[in-house]
Amino acid sequence: PKTLSGGEQQRVALARAFVSKPAILFADEPTGSLDEASGSKVIELLFELNRENGSTLILVTHDPQLAQRCSRQLILQGGRLL
């Protein structure tokens, strides 16, 4: 893993997370430390694996465009759920 890029490391982590076919997968800012191209690949893989496994995905993001891809959005503002 030391020779893998940040995006490659994230993709490996996603594959490992889905191997056990979890009922729920938590993803907290999964692209936060990645450049746009790598982040896009990771997000596509995340949603693809989510569809294939039929698991529930709980995704935390500050990116409104990414949030729009989710079937439901909950918004926290000032420590309150809106």
Summary of the structure (lengths in Angstrom):
residues: 82
radius of gyration: 13.3
end to end distance: 40.0
largest distance: 42.6
contacts: 178
relative contact order: 0.17
helix: 45%
strand: 17%
